[in-house]
Amino acid sequence: MNPKIIKDPVHGYVEVDEEILPLLDSPAIQRLRYIRQLGFSYLVYPGANHTRFEHSVGTMHLAGVACRQFGLSKEDRVLVLVAALLHDVGHGPFSHASEPLMEARLGRTHDDISGIVDAQFRTLLEPLGIMPSDLCAVVKGRHPLSGIIHGDLDVDRMDYLLRDAYYTGAPYGTVDAHRLIRNIHLTPEGIVLDENGINAAESLLIARTLMRPTVYFHHVSRIGECMFQIAMLDHMATHPPGGFEQISALDDAECMHTLKHSGSALAREMADRLYGRRLYKRAVYAGQDQVNAAVFQTGWSLERSREVAGDIAGLAGCRAADVLVDIPPVPGDMSLEVQVKNRHALVGFAELSPRLQMLNQTRREQWRLGVYTLPAYRDAVADAAAEILHIKKPTRQDTLF
């Protein structure tokens, strides 16, 4: 069989097995060409226009490298490659920006792909000898082979860190993916890391930590996501039930077109603002030292955030729609639940990596509660948010002793 060759800016030449080409060319995978990998990060980084399609192909490529490293059978290799290619097929418009809506309205996340697989891939999987249930289990993390694409040292994470750093220009996503893959082993108990791969594994953890505030949780990107979610909520309020199932299957451009022509005036307003980059501004941007972080440990639902936004707006004298409350979950510790092969013994990664504790402390310090509004209301909204959310004013030291 002659593989198809794809030139990828991150990995170079990527080979796609001929038997997998029908899946690559399917409408559900081709739709990913029009779903931005980083949602609204292009409002911060103009180059961040890469897509879920590129990432899926890159993840499949690294999965193939891992399969060769592990010496998997042809059947297992094909299953892993297809799972890597399809792992993001369930994403809605603007990727993770629509995820909270998908969870709230449809009760699923982007890796719950069983419905899509049954509807669009069942006949394509039959010639490959792949059971849809096995495929979905790998993607969901419930299969012995899941650790390759869904785990602490997975190829999904390796690709998106490298790719996101490349397209944003952020110099933090450096991961030595091939060295890392060469030093991991697939065992019945899960992934085991060779001692020689500790530095490569640490580079992945450092990249995750540094990319978090600069790219994944950049305040402008979060503002874009919040504005998009408000537009979607109000659009759905003016449309019959079941409408979100349809809009979640759109790509970015189709979704934005729908919002710009919505029956909801607010949805149209938000879509026009996003399209013209007339964004809300920070009124409050508070770290854990300014709030009782335990109250926000798990983050807040969209509904709860909108209720609080309404309370803040009422006190500030503006519309509820003029206030956005963004409270992400306080990041948990990176535990890296893998064993390290240290000479003849297996040792927990944390025992051999003193940097892990420092990185977890850094992640906690990076967390921010954001309240955003229009420029005219910044001061009033900041005061109202401080009262309602019990936010301490940041301390200032004008003199160093």
C-alpha positions as CSV (number, residue, x, y, z in Angstrom):
1,M,0.0,0.0,0.0
2,N,1.2,3.5,-0.9
3,P,0.8,6.0,1.9
4,K,-0.3,9.5,1.3
5,I,2.3,12.1,2.2
6,I,1.3,15.3,4.0
7,K,3.7,18.2,4.6
8,D,3.3,19.4,8.1
9,P,5.1,22.5,9.4
10,V,5.6,20.9,12.9
11,H,6.5,17.3,12.1
12,G,7.7,17.5,8.5
13,Y,6.5,14.8,6.2
14,V,3.6,12.8,7.6
15,E,2.5,9.5,6.1
16,V,-1.1,8.4,6.1
17,D,-1.8,4.7,5.5
18,E,-3.9,4.1,2.3
19,E,-6.4,2.2,4.3
20,I,-7.1,5.2,6.6
21,L,-7.5,7.7,3.7
22,P,-11.4,7.2,3.5
23,L,-11.5,8.3,7.2
24,L,-9.3,11.3,6.5
25,D,-11.5,12.3,3.6
26,S,-14.8,11.9,5.5
27,P,-17.0,15.0,6.0
28,A,-16.6,14.8,9.8
29,I,-12.8,15.0,9.6
30,Q,-12.7,17.6,6.8
31,R,-15.0,19.8,8.9
32,L,-12.1,20.1,11.4
33,R,-10.3,22.1,8.8
34,Y,-12.7,24.9,9.7
35,I,-12.5,24.6,13.5
36,R,-9.8,26.7,15.1
37,Q,-7.6,24.8,17.4
38,L,-7.3,27.6,19.9
39,G,-10.8,29.2,19.7
40,F,-10.5,32.9,20.1
41,S,-6.7,33.0,20.7
42,Y,-6.4,34.5,17.2
43,L,-7.6,37.8,18.8
44,V,-4.3,37.8,20.8
45,Y,-2.0,36.0,18.4
46,P,-2.8,36.7,14.8
47,G,-1.0,33.6,13.7
48,A,-3.2,31.3,15.8
49,N,-5.4,30.2,12.9
50,H,-4.3,26.6,12.9
51,T,-7.1,24.0,13.0
52,R,-8.2,20.8,14.7
53,F,-7.6,19.0,11.4
54,E,-3.8,19.8,11.5
55,H,-3.7,18.8,15.1
56,S,-5.5,15.5,14.4
57,V,-3.1,14.6,11.6
58,G,-0.2,15.5,13.8
59,T,-1.5,13.4,16.7
60,M,-2.0,10.5,14.4
61,H,1.6,10.8,13.2
62,L,3.0,10.8,16.8
63,A,0.7,7.9,17.6
64,G,2.3,6.0,14.7
65,V,5.7,6.7,16.2
66,A,4.6,5.4,19.5
67,C,3.0,2.3,18.0
68,R,6.3,1.4,16.4
69,Q,8.2,2.0,19.7
70,F,5.8,-0.3,21.5
71,G,5.9,-3.0,18.8
72,L,2.1,-3.2,18.6
73,S,0.3,-5.6,16.3
74,K,-1.1,-4.3,13.0
75,E,-4.7,-4.5,14.4
76,D,-3.8,-2.5,17.6
77,R,-1.7,0.0,15.5
78,V,-4.6,0.7,13.2
79,L,-7.0,1.1,16.1
80,V,-4.7,3.6,17.8
81,L,-4.1,5.5,14.5
82,V,-7.8,5.9,13.9
83,A,-8.5,6.9,17.5
84,A,-5.8,9.6,17.2
85,L,-7.3,10.9,13.9
86,L,-10.8,10.9,15.3
87,H,-10.1,12.0,18.9
88,D,-11.3,15.6,18.3
89,V,-14.1,15.0,15.9
90,G,-16.6,15.8,18.6
91,H,-15.5,19.5,19.0
92,G,-18.1,22.2,18.5
93,P,-17.4,25.6,17.0
94,F,-14.3,27.4,18.3
95,S,-13.2,24.2,20.0
96,H,-13.2,24.6,23.8
97,A,-15.2,27.8,23.7
98,S,-18.3,25.8,23.1
99,E,-17.4,23.0,25.5
100,P,-19.3,24.4,28.5
101,L,-22.4,24.8,26.4
102,M,-22.1,21.3,25.1
103,E,-21.8,19.9,28.6
104,A,-24.7,22.0,29.9
105,R,-27.1,21.5,27.0
106,L,-26.2,18.1,25.6
107,G,-24.7,16.4,28.6
108,R,-21.5,15.4,26.8
109,T,-18.0,16.5,26.1
110,H,-16.0,16.6,22.9
111,D,-14.5,13.1,23.5
112,D,-18.0,11.5,23.7
113,I,-17.9,10.6,20.1
114,S,-20.1,7.5,20.0
115,G,-23.0,9.2,18.3
116,I,-20.8,10.6,15.5
117,V,-19.0,7.3,15.1
118,D,-22.3,5.4,14.7
119,A,-23.7,7.9,12.3
120,Q,-20.7,8.7,10.1
121,F,-18.0,6.1,10.5
122,R,-19.5,2.7,11.2
123,T,-19.3,1.6,7.5
124,L,-15.8,3.1,7.2
125,L,-14.5,1.1,10.2
126,E,-15.8,-2.3,9.0
127,P,-13.0,-2.9,6.4
128,L,-10.4,-2.0,9.1
129,G,-11.8,-4.6,11.5
130,I,-12.4,-1.9,14.1
131,M,-15.3,-2.2,16.5
132,P,-16.9,1.3,17.2
133,S,-17.0,0.5,20.9
134,D,-13.3,-0.1,21.0
135,L,-12.6,3.1,19.1
136,C,-14.7,5.2,21.5
137,A,-13.2,3.5,24.5
138,V,-9.7,4.4,23.4
139,V,-10.7,8.1,22.8
140,K,-12.5,8.2,26.2
141,G,-9.6,6.8,28.1
142,R,-11.2,3.4,28.9
143,H,-9.1,1.0,26.9
144,P,-5.7,-0.6,27.6
145,L,-4.2,1.4,24.7
146,S,-5.7,4.7,25.8
147,G,-2.5,5.9,27.4
148,I,-1.0,6.6,24.0
149,I,-3.5,9.4,23.2
150,H,-5.2,9.9,26.5
151,G,-2.9,10.1,29.5
152,D,-0.2,11.9,31.4
153,L,2.4,11.5,28.6
154,D,0.1,11.3,25.6
155,V,0.8,12.2,22.0
156,D,-2.2,14.4,21.8
157,R,-0.6,16.7,24.4
158,M,2.8,16.6,22.7
159,D,1.3,17.7,19.4
160,Y,-0.8,20.5,20.7
161,L,1.9,22.0,22.8
162,L,4.4,22.0,19.9
163,R,1.7,23.2,17.4
164,D,0.3,25.9,19.6
165,A,3.7,27.3,20.3
166,Y,4.6,27.3,16.6
167,Y,1.5,29.2,15.5
168,T,1.3,31.6,18.3
169,G,5.0,32.3,18.4
170,A,5.0,31.7,22.2
171,P,8.5,30.3,23.0
172,Y,7.3,28.0,25.8
173,G,5.8,24.9,24.1
174,T,9.1,23.1,23.5
175,V,8.7,19.4,23.9
176,D,11.2,16.7,22.8
177,A,8.4,14.5,21.6
178,H,10.5,11.8,19.9
179,R,12.9,11.5,22.8
180,L,10.0,11.2,25.2
181,I,8.3,8.5,23.1
182,R,11.5,6.6,22.8
183,N,11.7,6.4,26.6
184,I,8.2,5.3,27.4
185,H,7.0,1.8,27.6
186,L,3.4,0.4,27.4
187,T,2.8,-2.2,30.1
188,P,-0.3,-3.9,31.4
189,E,-0.2,-1.5,34.3
190,G,0.0,1.5,32.0
191,I,2.7,3.8,30.7
192,V,6.2,3.4,32.3
193,L,8.9,6.0,31.8
194,D,12.5,5.1,31.4
195,E,14.8,7.1,33.7
196,N,16.5,8.6,30.6
197,G,13.3,10.3,29.7
198,I,12.8,12.3,32.9
199,N,14.1,15.5,31.4
200,A,11.9,15.2,28.4
201,A,8.9,14.5,30.6
202,E,9.8,17.6,32.7
203,S,10.0,19.7,29.6
204,L,6.4,18.7,28.8
205,L,5.2,19.7,32.3
206,I,7.1,23.0,32.0
207,A,5.6,23.7,28.6
208,R,2.1,23.1,30.0
209,T,2.7,25.4,32.9
210,L,4.1,28.3,30.8
211,M,1.6,28.0,28.0
212,R,-1.3,28.2,30.4
213,P,-1.3,31.9,31.2
214,T,0.3,33.1,28.0
215,V,-1.9,31.2,25.6
216,Y,-4.6,28.9,27.0
217,F,-5.9,31.3,29.7
218,H,-4.8,34.7,28.2
219,H,-7.4,37.2,29.4
220,V,-8.2,38.4,25.8
221,S,-8.9,34.9,24.7
222,R,-11.1,34.3,27.8
223,I,-13.0,37.5,27.1
224,G,-13.7,36.3,23.5
225,E,-14.9,33.0,24.8
226,C,-17.2,34.6,27.3
227,M,-18.7,37.0,24.7
228,F,-19.2,34.0,22.4
229,Q,-21.0,32.0,25.1
230,I,-23.3,34.9,25.9
231,A,-24.2,35.1,22.2
232,M,-24.8,31.4,22.0
233,L,-27.0,31.4,25.1
234,D,-29.2,34.2,24.0
235,H,-29.4,32.9,20.4
236,M,-30.6,29.5,21.8
237,A,-33.2,31.3,24.0
238,T,-34.8,32.6,20.9
239,H,-34.8,29.3,19.0
240,P,-36.7,26.0,19.5
241,P,-35.4,23.3,21.7
242,G,-32.8,21.1,20.1
243,G,-31.2,24.0,18.3
244,F,-27.9,23.6,20.0
245,E,-27.5,20.0,18.6
246,Q,-27.6,21.6,15.2
247,I,-25.4,24.6,15.9
248,S,-22.8,22.5,17.7
249,A,-22.3,20.6,14.4
250,L,-21.4,23.8,12.5
251,D,-17.9,25.0,11.9
252,D,-16.5,28.4,13.1
253,A,-17.6,30.5,10.1
254,E,-21.1,28.9,9.9
255,C,-21.6,29.5,13.6
256,M,-20.5,33.1,13.4
257,H,-22.7,33.7,10.4
258,T,-25.6,32.2,12.4
259,L,-25.0,34.5,15.3
260,K,-24.6,37.6,13.2
261,H,-28.1,36.9,11.7
262,S,-29.7,35.6,14.9
263,G,-33.2,36.5,16.0
264,S,-31.5,37.7,19.2
265,A,-30.3,41.3,19.2
266,L,-27.8,40.5,21.9
267,A,-26.3,37.6,19.9
268,R,-26.0,39.8,16.9
269,E,-24.3,42.5,19.0
270,M,-21.8,40.1,20.5
271,A,-21.0,38.5,17.2
272,D,-20.4,41.9,15.6
273,R,-18.2,42.9,18.5
274,L,-16.1,39.7,18.1
275,Y,-15.9,40.1,14.3
276,G,-14.7,43.7,14.7
277,R,-12.6,42.9,17.8
278,R,-14.5,45.5,19.9
279,L,-14.0,43.5,23.1
280,Y,-14.9,43.9,26.7
281,K,-12.1,45.0,29.1
282,R,-10.9,43.8,32.4
283,A,-12.6,45.4,35.4
284,V,-11.3,42.8,37.9
285,Y,-8.5,40.3,37.4
286,A,-7.9,38.7,40.8
287,G,-5.6,36.0,42.0
288,Q,-6.0,33.5,44.8
289,D,-4.5,36.0,47.3
290,Q,-7.4,38.3,46.7
291,V,-10.3,35.9,47.1
292,N,-11.4,32.9,49.1
293,A,-10.2,30.4,46.4
294,A,-12.0,27.5,48.1
295,V,-15.3,29.0,47.0
296,F,-14.2,28.8,43.4
297,Q,-12.3,25.5,43.6
298,T,-14.4,23.7,40.9
299,G,-15.2,26.8,38.8
300,W,-18.7,28.0,38.2
301,S,-21.3,26.9,35.6
302,L,-22.4,29.3,32.9
303,E,-25.8,29.7,34.6
304,R,-24.2,30.6,38.0
305,S,-21.8,33.0,36.3
306,R,-24.6,34.8,34.5
307,E,-26.6,35.1,37.8
308,V,-23.6,36.8,39.5
309,A,-23.1,38.9,36.4
310,G,-26.7,40.1,36.8
311,D,-26.1,40.9,40.4
312,I,-23.0,42.9,39.7
313,A,-24.7,44.8,36.8
314,G,-27.6,45.7,39.0
315,L,-25.3,47.2,41.6
316,A,-23.2,48.9,38.9
317,G,-26.2,50.4,37.0
318,C,-25.7,48.6,33.7
319,R,-27.3,45.8,31.7
320,A,-26.6,42.2,32.8
321,A,-25.2,41.6,29.3
322,D,-22.6,44.4,30.0
323,V,-20.9,42.2,32.6
324,L,-19.0,38.9,32.0
325,V,-17.9,36.8,35.0
326,D,-15.2,34.3,34.2
327,I,-14.3,31.9,37.0
328,P,-12.3,28.9,35.8
329,P,-11.6,26.0,38.1
330,V,-8.6,26.4,40.4
331,P,-6.0,24.2,38.7
332,G,-5.3,20.9,40.4
333,D,-1.8,19.5,40.9
334,M,-0.1,17.8,38.0
335,S,0.6,14.4,39.4
336,L,2.0,12.6,36.4
337,E,0.7,9.2,37.5
338,V,3.4,7.2,35.7
339,Q,6.1,4.9,37.1
340,V,9.8,5.5,36.3
341,K,12.0,2.6,35.6
342,N,14.9,3.4,37.8
343,R,17.6,0.7,37.3
344,H,15.7,-2.4,38.4
345,A,12.9,-0.8,40.3
346,L,9.8,1.2,39.5
347,V,9.6,4.6,41.3
348,G,6.9,7.3,41.3
349,F,7.8,10.2,39.0
350,A,7.4,12.8,41.9
351,E,10.2,11.0,43.8
352,L,12.7,11.7,41.0
353,S,11.5,15.1,39.9
354,P,11.8,17.9,42.5
355,R,10.5,20.4,39.9
356,L,6.9,19.0,40.1
357,Q,6.1,20.7,43.4
358,M,7.4,24.0,42.1
359,L,5.4,23.8,38.9
360,N,2.2,23.0,40.8
361,Q,2.7,26.0,43.0
362,T,3.2,28.1,39.8
363,R,0.0,26.8,38.3
364,R,-1.9,27.8,41.4
365,E,-0.4,31.3,41.3
366,Q,-1.4,31.7,37.7
367,W,-5.2,31.3,38.4
368,R,-7.3,34.4,37.8
369,L,-10.9,35.4,38.4
370,G,-12.0,37.7,35.7
371,V,-14.8,40.2,35.6
372,Y,-15.1,42.0,32.2
373,T,-17.2,44.9,31.0
374,L,-17.5,47.8,28.5
375,P,-14.9,50.5,29.1
376,A,-17.5,53.0,30.3
377,Y,-18.5,50.8,33.2
378,R,-15.1,49.5,34.4
379,D,-14.9,51.4,37.7
380,A,-18.5,50.8,38.7
381,V,-18.3,47.1,37.8
382,A,-15.0,46.7,39.6
383,D,-16.5,48.2,42.8
384,A,-19.7,46.1,42.5
385,A,-17.7,42.9,41.8
386,A,-15.5,43.5,44.8
387,E,-18.5,43.8,47.0
388,I,-20.4,40.8,45.7
389,L,-17.5,38.4,45.2
390,H,-15.7,39.6,48.3
391,I,-12.5,40.5,46.4
392,K,-9.7,42.2,48.3
393,K,-8.0,45.1,46.7
394,P,-4.4,44.2,45.6
395,T,-1.8,45.5,48.0
396,R,0.7,48.0,46.7
397,Q,4.2,48.5,47.9
398,D,5.5,51.8,46.6
399,T,8.6,51.5,48.8
400,L,10.9,48.6,49.2
401,F,12.4,48.2,52.6
